[in-house]
Amino acid sequence: MSAPAVSVLMTAFNRERYVAEAIESVLGQTFEDFELVVVDDASHDRTVDIARKYEADPRVRVVVNERNLGDYPNRNRAAALARGEFIKFHDSDDVMYPHCLAAMVEPLRAEPGAALALSSGWHWPGGPCPMLLTPRLAYQREFLGQGLFMCGPAGALIRTDVFRSLGGFPERGAASDYVFWLKACASVGVLLVPADLFWYRIHPGQEIQNPVAAREYALVPGEAWRALGAPSCPLSSAEREQARKNLAYTVAKQTLHDVRAGRWAVARRRLRHAGISARDWLRYARPARRSASAGTPIDRYGEYMTSPWSSSTLSSRQAGEGRP
């Protein structure tokens, strides 16, 4: 059997209520060259029984862990099983809209300068999609613009060889995806594709709703602060300075919010791991200055740039339709 174009990776733990709908949304994709690998993390409900019913479809494989690995170690386990050119994570409580894979695979295949494509639950600010971001533009968007790295794994399509060469997700709990984007986007191109390609379900049983997740996310500012000081940071010196000011302001604001909400442990953890010295606080604790257009590719005429393949495709279509 030839390798599929896409390995859709679904990790699951006690998702008997949602896993059937999640699987069916994958099987209903208009883009059909995929495999679906469901990796159950030692569930103790009917998740595996429900998932196995779909193995009648030759594209579906169900793998069961002998012991519980946890969220991101299980994602890495699933990625090790992938046979496709691309990896697409899909959570076992979410729903892919039918055009999701097609809307991500075609642009990424056509853009050799990008190693991964990102979608989101909201429209990307600053220009049309697909939008190719260099490492510098990606960091500008995250630290000087409206943000980028809070996109979860379900919003990404990644070249399998690149994911593996980067070492997969680090084990940082709920913050593992953010830390991975910090590392990946410092060295590879990112393609922003249209938003709203899947439904991200919010419910009490998901990992992000666990109080432990708040303590794990408190590590994010420290990881970001260190990334801004690393030799691999693609920002200019002036951009780094402004990024540090924006980050220090955000840390102070989030910490104050936690204190007012009585989340003292989370506040202490954030400050302790931020790595911001007293001297840095005096230097960088200023109101944030962000721009909605930061991290947007713009040509020398001030116009938004579109991918060359996208422009040529549009021109060909217009010519075929007799348009000027």
C-alpha positions in Angstrom: 0.0 0.0 0.0 1.4 3.4 -1.0 1.9 6.0 1.6 -0.9 8.6 2.0 -0.5 12.3 1.5 -1.7 13.1 5.0 -1.6 11.2 8.3 -4.5 12.5 10.4 -3.5 11.8 14.0 -6.2 11.6 16.6 -5.1 11.1 20.2 -7.9 10.1 22.7 -8.5 9.5 26.3 -12.0 8.8 27.7 -13.7 10.4 24.7 -16.6 7.9 24.2 -19.0 10.8 24.0 -17.3 12.6 21.1 -14.9 10.2 19.3 -17.4 8.9 16.7 -18.3 12.4 15.5 -14.6 13.3 15.4 -13.8 10.3 13.3 -16.8 10.7 11.0 -15.7 14.3 10.3 -12.4 13.1 9.1 -13.9 10.4 6.9 -16.2 13.0 5.3 -13.3 15.1 4.0 -13.4 16.2 0.3 -9.6 15.5 0.2 -9.4 11.7 0.4 -5.7 10.8 0.3 -5.2 10.3 4.0 -4.8 7.8 6.8 -6.5 8.2 10.2 -4.4 6.9 13.1 -6.3 6.9 16.4 -4.0 6.4 19.4 -5.9 5.7 22.6 -4.1 6.7 25.8 -5.3 3.8 27.9 -8.9 4.9 28.2 -11.2 3.2 30.7 -14.5 3.9 28.9 -15.8 2.8 25.5 -13.5 5.0 23.4 -11.6 2.1 21.9 -14.7 0.0 21.2 -16.3 2.9 19.3 -13.1 3.7 17.4 -12.5 0.1 16.3 -15.9 0.0 14.5 -14.4 2.4 12.0 -11.5 0.1 11.1 -13.7 -1.4 8.5 -12.5 1.6 6.5 -8.9 0.7 5.3 -7.8 4.2 6.0 -8.4 3.9 9.7 -5.9 2.4 12.2 -6.6 2.2 16.0 -3.6 1.8 18.4 -4.0 1.4 22.1 -1.3 2.4 24.6 -0.6 -0.1 27.4 -0.3 2.8 29.8 -1.3 6.4 29.9 1.4 8.6 28.4 -0.3 12.0 28.8 -1.4 14.5 26.1 1.8 15.6 24.3 3.8 12.4 24.7 0.9 10.6 23.1 0.9 13.1 20.2 4.6 12.3 19.7 3.7 8.6 19.8 1.1 9.1 17.1 3.5 11.1 15.0 6.0 8.2 15.1 3.3 6.0 13.5 2.6 8.5 10.7 3.3 7.3 7.1 2.1 10.4 5.3 4.0 13.3 3.8 2.1 15.7 6.1 0.9 15.4 9.7 -2.5 16.8 10.7 -3.5 16.6 14.4 -7.2 16.3 15.0 -8.5 16.1 18.6 -11.0 13.4 19.5 -13.5 15.9 20.7 -13.3 18.3 17.7 -15.0 18.4 14.3 -13.3 18.9 10.9 -15.3 20.8 8.4 -15.4 18.8 5.0 -13.0 21.2 3.2 -10.4 21.3 6.0 -7.7 19.1 4.6 -8.1 20.4 1.0 -7.8 24.0 2.2 -4.5 23.2 4.0 -2.8 20.6 1.8 -3.1 22.3 -1.5 -1.5 25.6 -0.4 1.3 23.9 1.6 2.2 21.6 -1.2 2.5 24.5 -3.6 4.6 26.6 -1.2 8.1 25.0 -0.9 9.2 27.9 1.4 6.8 26.7 4.2 7.2 23.8 6.5 3.8 24.1 8.1 0.4 25.6 7.6 -1.6 27.2 10.4 -5.4 27.8 10.6 -7.2 29.4 13.4 -10.7 29.9 14.9 -10.6 33.5 13.9 -9.5 35.4 10.8 -5.9 36.3 10.5 -5.3 40.1 10.6 -3.4 41.9 8.0 -4.0 40.7 4.5 -5.3 37.7 2.4 -4.5 34.0 2.8 -2.6 32.0 2.0 0.1 34.2 3.6 3.7 33.1 3.7 5.6 34.2 6.8 9.4 34.0 7.1 10.8 33.3 10.7 11.2 37.1 11.2 7.6 37.8 10.1 6.3 35.0 12.4 8.1 36.4 15.4 7.0 39.9 14.5 3.4 38.7 14.5 3.7 36.9 17.8 5.6 39.6 19.8 4.8 42.8 18.0 1.4 42.1 16.5 -1.8 40.2 17.4 -0.1 36.9 18.3 0.4 33.6 16.5 1.8 30.9 18.7 -1.3 30.2 20.8 -2.6 28.2 17.9 -3.1 24.6 19.1 -1.9 21.5 17.4 -5.4 21.0 15.7 -4.8 24.2 13.7 -1.6 22.9 12.1 -0.6 20.8 9.0 3.1 20.0 9.3 5.6 18.3 6.9 6.3 15.0 8.7 10.1 15.1 8.1 10.3 18.6 9.6 8.2 17.7 12.6 10.6 14.8 13.3 13.7 16.8 12.7 12.6 19.4 15.2 12.2 16.6 17.8 8.5 16.7 18.1 6.6 18.4 20.9 8.6 19.1 24.1 7.1 17.8 27.3 5.9 21.0 28.9 2.4 20.0 29.6 -0.3 22.2 28.2 2.3 24.7 27.0 4.1 22.2 24.8 2.5 23.4 21.6 3.6 27.0 22.3 7.2 26.0 23.0 7.2 23.9 19.8 6.0 27.0 17.7 8.7 29.1 19.3 11.4 26.6 18.1 9.9 25.8 14.7 9.0 29.3 13.6 12.5 30.6 14.4 13.9 28.4 11.6 11.2 27.4 9.1 8.6 29.3 7.0 4.9 29.3 8.1 1.9 29.5 5.8 -1.2 31.1 7.2 -4.3 29.5 5.6 -8.0 30.5 5.9 -9.6 30.3 9.3 -12.5 28.4 10.6 -11.6 25.0 9.1 -12.7 23.0 12.2 -14.8 23.3 15.3 -12.9 23.5 18.5 -15.2 22.0 21.1 -15.2 23.5 24.6 -16.4 21.2 27.4 -15.5 20.6 31.1 -13.6 17.3 30.4 -10.9 18.7 28.1 -7.3 19.1 29.2 -7.3 22.9 28.9 -10.1 23.2 31.4 -8.0 21.4 34.1 -6.6 23.7 36.8 -3.2 22.1 36.1 -3.2 23.6 32.6 -3.2 27.1 34.1 0.0 26.3 36.1 1.6 24.8 33.0 0.7 27.9 30.8 2.3 30.0 33.5 5.6 28.7 32.1 5.0 30.3 28.6 6.4 33.8 29.4 9.7 32.4 30.6 10.0 30.3 27.4 9.2 33.3 25.3 11.7 35.5 27.2 14.5 33.0 26.6 13.6 32.6 23.0 13.9 36.4 22.5 17.4 36.3 24.0 18.5 33.2 22.0 20.9 33.5 19.0 18.2 31.9 16.9 15.8 34.7 17.4 15.1 36.1 13.9 14.1 39.6 15.1 16.4 42.7 14.7 17.9 44.3 17.8 15.3 47.0 17.9 12.5 44.6 17.4 13.8 42.4 20.3 13.8 45.4 22.6 10.2 46.2 21.8 9.2 42.5 22.0 10.7 42.4 25.5 8.8 45.4 26.6 5.6 43.9 25.2 6.2 40.6 27.0 7.2 42.2 30.3 4.0 44.3 30.2 1.9 41.2 29.5 3.5 39.2 32.3 2.8 42.0 34.7 -0.8 42.3 33.6 -1.4 38.6 33.7 0.2 38.3 37.2 -1.9 41.2 38.5 -5.1 39.5 37.1 -4.2 36.2 38.8 -3.6 38.0 42.1 -6.9 39.7 42.0 -8.6 36.4 41.2 -6.9 34.7 44.1 -4.6 32.5 42.0 -1.5 33.1 44.0 0.3 29.9 43.1 -0.1 30.6 39.4 1.1 34.2 39.8 4.2 33.1 41.8 4.9 30.4 39.2 4.7 32.8 36.3 7.0 35.4 37.9 9.5 32.7 39.1 9.9 31.1 35.7 9.7 34.3 33.6 13.4 34.9 34.1 13.0 38.7 34.2 15.5 40.3 36.5 14.8 43.4 38.6 17.0 45.3 36.3 15.0 44.0 33.3 11.7 45.0 35.0 13.0 48.6 35.3 14.2 48.6 31.7 11.2 46.9 30.0 8.1 47.3 32.1 6.4 49.8 29.8 2.9 49.8 28.1 2.8 47.4 25.2 3.0 48.7 21.7 1.6 46.3 19.1 0.4 46.7 15.5 -2.3 44.8 13.7 -0.1 44.8 10.6 3.0 43.5 12.3 4.2 40.2 10.8 2.4 40.9 7.5 4.3 40.5 4.2 4.1 43.9 2.4 5.8 44.8 -0.9 7.8 48.0 -1.6 4.6 49.8 -2.7 2.9 49.0 0.7 0.6 46.4 -0.8 -0.2 43.1 0.8 1.8 40.3 -0.8 0.2 37.0 -2.0 1.9 33.8 -2.7 3.2 33.7 -6.3 1.5 30.4 -7.0 -1.8 31.9 -5.8 -1.5 34.9 -8.1 -0.6 32.8 -11.1 -3.5 30.4 -10.4 -5.9 33.3 -10.2 -4.6 34.9 -13.4 -5.0 31.5 -15.2 -8.6 31.2 -14.0 -9.4 34.8 -15.0 -7.9 34.2 -18.5 -9.9 31.0 -18.9 -13.0 32.9 -17.9 -12.3 35.8 -20.3 -11.7 38.3 -17.6 -9.2 41.1 -18.0 
